[in-house]
Amino acid sequence: MSATDPRREYDLMLTRRQLCSRAALGLGTAAIVDLLGSGLLADGTNGESEGLHHPAKAKRVIYLFMSGGPSHHDLWDYKPKMQEMFNQPLPDHIRDGQRITGMTSGQKTLPVCPSKYKFTKHDNNASGVWVSELLPHTATVVKELCVVHSTFAEAINHDPAITYIQTGSQVPGRPSFGAWLSYGLGTMNEDLPHYVVMHAKTSFAEQSLFNRLWGSGFLPSEHQGVLLRSQGDPVLYLSNPQGVSRDDRRAQLDALAAINHQQHEEFADPEVLARIKQHEMAYRMQASVPELMDLSGESDATFELYGEEARQPGTFSACCLNARRLAERGVRNIQIFHRGWDAHGNLPREHESQCKDVDRGCAALIKDLRQRGMLDDTLVIWGGEFGRTAYCQGKLTNDNYGRDHHPRCFTVWMAGGGVKAGITYGRTDDYGYNIADADGNPLKPQPNKDRWTPGTMHIHDLNATILHLLGIDHKRLTYRYQGRDFRLTDVHGHVIQDLIA
């Protein structure tokens, strides 16, 4: 047989890995997928907890991600002592030689920058929860919130920081949080994706959001997030081309599936099966997604709760309303990204606009879930990739200032889904610069050590705790790739039991 013989194409395409896979698996791969269902842990047809590592408190997650780094100083972490230090240099022992970004490393001084906003204490327990005047609507649901002041990470710049909190690694290429949930838990509704992502409109969309943040990494591609758009087709290419009927599309997919099954028999590539599943999901979504995005059936009371802006596609309130509708229909993981929190200068103007965008939607979502009996098994999470500095970047005045990136400590809150309500966890020092103990002394948590520091929450701990609430042991949710068992929390992470009701 000559090298140019077309029959050589098969031999040239077949790699050693594919040959071994074909010999070991063959049609058995397709068979076992059908036997195990669509989720690794949970029953893929009804979402019950059979096969989970332990009883789940939450069935689904709605993640409200504030991309850019909201200022904990101006929203959640009340620091009255900073008022006395206005425009004075940050004491050296507070910074303690810690790394700062290149944007402020050249400043001669790092002036202490107290928040210009008033805070109100909401007494749900002995300590109470302080909330800024920028969040009046969220303040009305503070009794439902578990506010964590001691979240921390190592990444100090946006892309590695967002990649870190979304995938468990600062290096791109790992599966996203939602992809891990899809892989582990499967779906409760075969007509909608396991994992849905929305981008809310904002006036300050500085940073780009790359689709790897909701991608599947090395997991089968069926587990990647599906982005719902606010204009045109909710999902790209959802509508059939002109002249193609639904019956035509069905016939095309059947023919394509036959070809793909034949290819899988030859090469045993699991990605071929994922492709078939994606085609079938897209076909079902042609019927399910238009109904989902049609808000005409929602009551006037609902729009009064979310605000009139919820009638405008793409607003944060509209995304929150759609998140509730997705949760009702069995979508496991819903994520709303809201960009523009990177306030290096003119923070008051930018954060006032940002808070106006999200405040009402956050509160409405929690109230709506509560009144529908869904909050107890729906975990709502709010936060960004890091916080903002205690010192001002650039010129400081009474009415205007900017803040740089600060991963040493920042605030995240959770609600519902089995977390304690109306509490705060962890604390920071008088400057909101370091995580502190009960006496205000700075702690130095070691995220890469086996021993966890009480009162702190590394982002690996956050993800471990979220998975625990969903019935998953984060150490046992693994995927073998290139000879190693990978997991969302890498080789770290502790479940914070003090947050669990």
C-alpha positions in Angstrom: 0.0 0.0 0.0 1.5 3.3 -1.0 1.8 6.4 1.2 -0.7 8.2 -1.0 -3.3 5.4 -0.9 -6.5 6.9 0.6 -6.8 3.8 2.8 -3.7 5.1 4.7 -5.8 8.0 6.0 -7.2 5.9 8.8 -3.7 4.8 9.9 -2.4 8.3 9.8 -5.3 9.7 11.9 -5.1 6.9 14.6 -2.9 8.0 17.5 -1.5 5.6 20.0 -3.9 7.0 22.7 -6.8 6.5 20.3 -5.7 2.9 19.5 -5.5 2.1 23.2 -8.8 3.7 23.9 -10.5 1.9 21.1 -9.1 -1.4 22.2 -10.1 -0.9 25.9 -13.4 0.8 25.5 -15.0 0.7 22.2 -18.8 0.7 22.3 -18.6 0.1 26.1 -18.1 3.9 26.6 -21.5 4.7 25.0 -23.1 1.9 27.0 -21.7 3.0 30.4 -22.8 6.6 29.7 -26.3 5.4 29.3 -26.2 3.2 32.4 -24.7 5.9 34.6 -27.0 8.7 33.5 -26.0 12.4 32.9 -24.4 13.0 36.3 -21.5 11.4 38.0 -23.0 11.7 41.5 -26.7 12.5 41.3 -29.5 10.9 39.3 -29.5 12.7 36.0 -33.3 12.5 35.5 -34.8 13.8 38.7 -32.0 15.5 40.6 -32.5 13.4 43.7 -29.5 12.9 46.1 -28.9 9.2 45.3 -25.2 8.8 44.9 -24.1 12.0 46.6 -21.3 11.9 49.1 -23.6 13.1 51.8 -27.1 14.7 52.1 -27.2 18.0 50.2 -28.6 21.2 51.7 -28.7 22.9 48.3 -29.9 21.7 44.9 -28.7 24.7 42.8 -26.4 27.7 42.9 -27.0 31.3 41.6 -23.6 33.1 41.6 -23.7 36.9 41.3 -20.1 37.8 40.3 -19.0 41.4 40.6 -16.1 41.4 38.2 -13.4 44.0 38.9 -13.3 43.9 42.7 -16.0 45.7 44.7 -14.7 47.8 47.6 -15.4 46.1 50.9 -14.5 49.4 52.6 -17.4 51.2 50.9 -20.0 48.4 51.0 -19.6 46.0 53.9 -16.6 46.3 56.1 -17.2 49.3 58.4 -14.0 50.9 59.7 -14.7 54.0 61.8 -11.1 54.3 63.1 -9.9 55.1 59.5 -11.8 58.4 59.8 -9.2 59.5 62.4 -6.4 58.6 60.0 -7.7 60.4 56.9 -4.9 61.1 54.4 -2.2 59.9 56.9 0.3 57.3 55.6 -0.7 53.7 56.1 1.5 52.4 59.0 4.3 50.3 57.8 3.5 47.5 60.3 0.0 47.2 58.7 1.4 46.7 55.2 4.3 44.6 56.6 6.1 44.6 53.2 3.2 42.9 51.4 3.1 43.1 47.6 1.2 45.9 45.9 0.5 46.5 42.3 2.7 48.5 39.9 -0.1 51.1 39.8 0.7 52.4 43.3 4.2 51.1 43.9 5.6 54.4 42.7 3.6 56.6 45.1 5.7 58.3 47.8 3.0 57.6 50.4 -0.1 55.4 50.7 -2.7 57.7 52.3 -5.3 56.1 54.4 -8.7 56.5 52.7 -11.8 56.1 54.8 -15.2 55.6 53.1 -17.3 58.6 52.6 -20.5 56.6 53.0 -22.6 56.1 56.1 -23.1 52.6 57.5 -26.0 51.2 59.4 -25.9 48.3 61.8 -28.6 45.7 61.4 -29.0 43.8 64.7 -29.9 40.3 63.8 -27.6 38.9 66.5 -25.1 40.0 69.1 -22.7 41.4 66.6 -25.0 42.7 63.9 -24.3 43.3 60.2 -23.0 46.7 59.0 -24.3 47.7 55.5 -23.4 50.8 53.5 -26.0 53.4 52.4 -25.1 52.4 48.8 -27.0 49.1 49.3 -30.4 50.1 50.8 -32.3 47.3 49.1 -29.8 44.6 50.0 -30.0 45.9 53.6 -33.7 44.8 53.7 -32.7 41.2 53.3 -29.6 41.2 55.6 -31.4 38.8 57.9 -30.9 36.2 55.1 -27.2 36.8 54.6 -24.1 35.1 55.7 -21.5 37.9 55.3 -17.8 36.7 55.2 -15.3 39.5 55.7 -12.2 37.3 55.7 -12.1 35.9 52.2 -8.6 36.0 50.7 -6.5 34.9 47.7 -3.0 35.3 46.4 -3.7 36.8 42.9 -3.4 40.6 42.7 -4.3 41.2 39.1 -7.7 40.7 37.4 -7.3 37.9 34.9 -5.4 35.5 37.2 -7.6 36.4 40.1 -10.9 35.8 38.3 -9.5 32.7 36.7 -8.4 31.5 40.2 -11.8 31.9 41.9 -13.7 30.5 38.9 -11.5 27.5 38.1 -9.3 26.9 41.2 -6.1 27.9 39.3 -4.5 31.1 38.2 -3.3 29.4 35.1 -6.0 29.2 32.3 -7.1 25.8 31.1 -8.9 24.2 34.1 -12.6 23.5 34.2 -14.8 26.2 35.6 -16.8 25.9 38.8 -20.0 25.4 36.9 -18.5 22.8 34.6 -17.4 20.8 37.7 -21.0 21.0 39.0 -22.4 19.8 35.7 -19.9 16.9 35.6 -20.6 15.9 39.2 -24.4 16.5 39.5 -25.8 16.4 35.9 -29.1 18.0 35.2 -32.6 18.2 36.6 -34.0 19.3 33.2 -33.0 17.7 30.0 -34.4 20.6 27.9 -32.1 23.2 29.4 -28.3 23.4 29.9 -26.7 22.2 33.2 -24.9 25.6 33.4 -26.2 29.0 32.2 -24.2 32.3 32.2 -25.5 35.8 31.7 -23.7 39.1 31.3 -25.5 42.1 32.8 -25.3 45.6 31.3 -23.0 48.0 33.0 -21.7 51.6 32.5 -18.1 50.6 33.3 -17.3 47.5 31.3 -13.5 47.9 31.5 -12.4 44.2 31.8 -13.1 41.6 29.2 -14.6 38.3 30.3 -13.2 35.3 28.5 -15.4 32.3 27.8 -12.9 30.0 29.5 -14.3 31.4 32.8 -17.3 29.3 32.2 -15.6 26.7 30.0 -15.2 23.0 30.5 -11.4 22.9 30.4 -10.3 19.3 30.0 -13.8 18.0 31.0 -16.0 16.9 28.1 -17.3 20.0 26.4 -21.0 19.2 27.2 -20.2 20.6 30.7 -19.3 24.1 29.5 -21.6 27.0 30.4 -24.1 28.3 27.9 -24.2 32.1 27.5 -27.7 33.6 27.3 -27.6 36.9 25.3 -30.0 39.8 25.8 -30.2 40.8 22.1 -31.2 38.7 19.1 -31.3 34.9 19.7 -30.8 34.2 23.4 -28.2 31.6 22.3 -26.2 32.0 19.1 -27.7 30.1 16.1 -30.7 29.0 18.2 -33.1 29.7 15.3 -33.2 27.5 12.2 -32.1 29.2 9.0 -34.8 30.4 6.7 -36.3 27.5 4.8 -35.3 24.9 7.4 -38.2 23.4 9.4 -38.0 21.7 12.7 -38.6 18.4 11.0 -35.7 19.1 8.6 -33.5 19.9 11.6 -34.5 16.6 13.3 -33.6 14.6 10.2 -30.3 16.4 9.9 -29.4 15.7 13.5 -30.3 12.0 13.2 -28.1 11.7 10.1 -25.3 13.5 11.9 -25.6 11.4 15.0 -25.3 8.3 12.9 -22.0 9.6 11.4 -20.7 10.6 14.8 -21.6 7.2 16.4 -19.6 5.5 13.6 -16.7 7.8 14.3 -16.9 7.0 18.0 -16.8 3.3 17.2 -13.6 3.8 15.2 -11.7 6.1 17.5 -13.4 5.9 21.0 -13.0 9.6 21.4 -15.4 10.7 24.3 -15.6 14.1 22.8 -17.6 12.6 20.0 -20.3 11.6 22.5 -20.2 15.1 24.0 -20.8 16.5 20.5 -23.9 14.4 20.0 -25.2 15.5 23.4 -24.6 19.1 22.6 -26.5 18.8 19.3 -29.4 17.2 21.0 -29.4 19.8 23.7 -29.4 22.6 21.1 -32.4 21.0 19.4 -34.4 20.8 22.7 -33.4 24.4 23.6 -35.0 25.7 20.4 -38.3 25.0 22.1 -37.4 25.6 25.8 -35.3 28.8 25.7 -37.8 31.1 23.9 -40.4 30.3 26.5 -37.8 30.9 29.3 -36.9 34.3 28.0 -40.5 35.4 27.6 -41.3 37.5 30.7 -44.8 38.5 29.5 -46.4 36.0 31.9 -44.8 37.5 35.0 -47.1 39.4 37.3 -47.0 43.2 38.0 -46.1 42.3 41.5 -43.0 40.6 40.3 -41.9 43.6 38.3 -42.7 45.9 41.2 -40.3 43.7 43.3 -37.5 43.6 40.7 -38.1 47.2 39.4 -39.2 48.4 36.0 -35.6 47.9 34.8 -36.3 44.1 34.9 -38.5 44.7 31.8 -35.3 45.7 29.9 -33.4 42.7 28.6 -29.8 42.6 29.8 -30.2 44.7 32.9 -29.0 43.1 36.2 -32.5 42.9 37.5 -33.7 41.2 34.3 -30.9 38.7 34.7 -31.8 38.0 38.3 -35.5 37.4 37.3 -34.3 35.1 34.5 -32.1 33.3 37.1 -35.1 32.6 39.3 -36.9 31.3 36.2 -34.0 29.0 35.3 -33.8 27.8 38.9 -37.5 27.0 38.8 -36.9 24.9 35.7 -34.1 22.8 37.1 -30.9 24.5 36.0 -28.2 23.6 38.5 -25.9 26.5 38.2 -26.7 30.0 37.0 -24.0 32.7 37.0 -24.5 36.4 36.4 -21.4 38.5 35.6 -21.6 42.3 36.3 -18.4 44.1 35.2 -17.1 47.5 36.1 -16.1 47.3 39.7 -12.4 48.2 39.1 -12.4 51.7 40.6 -8.8 53.0 40.5 -10.1 56.6 40.3 -13.4 58.3 41.0 -14.6 55.3 43.0 -17.7 57.2 44.4 -19.1 57.9 41.0 -18.4 54.4 39.7 -19.5 52.5 42.7 -22.7 54.5 43.1 -23.6 53.6 39.5 -22.7 50.0 40.0 -24.6 49.6 43.2 -27.7 51.2 41.6 -27.4 48.5 38.9 -27.3 45.5 41.2 -28.8 46.5 44.6 -32.4 46.0 43.9 -31.9 42.9 41.8 -30.0 41.1 44.6 -32.6 41.9 47.2 -35.5 41.0 44.8 -33.9 37.7 43.9 -33.6 36.6 47.6 -37.2 37.8 48.4 -38.6 36.1 45.4 -36.9 32.8 46.1 -38.0 33.0 49.8 -41.7 33.7 48.9 -41.7 30.8 46.4 -40.2 28.4 49.0 -37.0 28.0 47.0 -34.4 29.8 49.0 -33.8 27.0 51.5 -32.4 24.8 48.7 -30.9 27.5 46.4 -27.5 28.9 47.4 -27.0 32.5 46.3 -23.4 33.9 46.3 -22.3 37.5 45.8 -18.7 38.7 45.5 -15.8 39.5 43.2 -12.2 38.4 42.6 -10.7 40.6 45.4 -11.4 43.8 47.4 -9.9 47.3 47.3 -7.1 48.9 49.3 -7.4 50.9 52.5 -5.2 53.5 50.9 -6.0 55.8 48.1 -4.5 55.4 44.6 -3.7 58.9 43.3 -5.0 62.1 44.9 -7.3 61.9 47.9 -10.0 64.4 48.7 -13.1 64.3 50.9 -15.4 63.5 48.0 -13.3 61.6 45.6 -10.7 58.8 45.7 -9.7 55.6 44.0 -8.6 52.3 45.4 -6.2 49.6 44.1 -6.5 45.8 44.0 -6.5 44.1 47.4 -6.7 40.3 47.7 -5.5 40.1 51.3 -9.1 40.4 52.6 -12.5 41.0 51.0 -16.2 40.4 51.5 -18.3 37.7 50.0 -21.9 37.0 51.1 -24.1 33.9 50.7 -27.8 33.3 51.3 -30.1 30.3 51.5 -28.9 26.8 50.5 -28.0 25.7 54.0 -25.8 28.6 55.2 -26.4 30.4 58.5 -28.5 33.5 58.1 -28.0 37.0 59.5 -24.4 36.5 60.6 -20.9 37.7 59.9 -17.9 35.5 59.7 -14.3 36.6 60.1 -13.0 40.1 60.7 -10.3 42.5 59.5 -8.0 44.9 61.3 -8.9 48.6 61.9 -7.7 49.4 58.4 -9.6 46.6 56.6 -6.1 45.6 55.3 -5.4 42.2 57.0 -7.6 39.4 58.4 -7.5 39.7 62.1 -8.3 37.7 65.2 -10.8 38.6 67.9 -8.4 41.1 69.5 -7.7 42.8 66.2 -4.2 41.3 65.7 -3.4 40.4 62.1 -3.5 36.8 61.1 -1.2 35.2 58.6 -3.2 32.4 57.1 -1.3 29.8 55.1 -3.5 28.5 52.2 -0.9 26.1 51.0 -0.5 24.4 54.4 -2.6 21.5 55.7 -3.7 23.4 58.7 -6.5 25.8 58.2 -6.6 29.1 60.1 -10.0 29.5 61.9 -11.8 32.7 61.0 -10.4 32.8 57.5 -11.8 31.7 54.1 -9.4 31.2 51.2 -11.2 30.9 47.9 -10.4 27.2 47.9 -12.3 27.0 51.2 -15.2 28.9 49.6 -15.4 26.4 46.8 -15.0 23.4 49.1 -17.9 24.8 51.3 -20.2 25.4 48.3 -19.6 21.8 47.0 -20.3 20.5 50.5 -23.6 22.3 50.6 -24.5 20.6 47.3 -23.7 17.1 48.7 -20.2 16.8 47.3 -16.9 16.0 49.1 -14.5 18.4 47.2 -11.7 15.9 47.7 -13.6 13.2 45.9 -14.9 15.1 42.9 -12.0 14.4 40.6 -11.2 13.9 36.9 -8.2 12.1 35.6 -6.3 14.0 33.0 -2.7 13.5 31.8 -2.0 10.9 34.5 -3.2 13.0 37.4 -6.5 13.3 39.3 -7.6 17.0 39.2 -10.2 18.7 41.3 -11.7 22.2 41.6 -9.9 22.9 44.9 -6.5 21.4 43.6 -4.8 20.0 46.7 -6.2 22.5 49.1 -9.6 23.6 50.6 -11.4 23.2 53.9 -15.2 23.1 54.5 -16.0 26.0 56.8 -18.5 24.3 59.1 -19.2 27.5 61.1 -21.1 28.8 58.0 -23.4 25.8 57.7 -26.8 25.9 59.4 
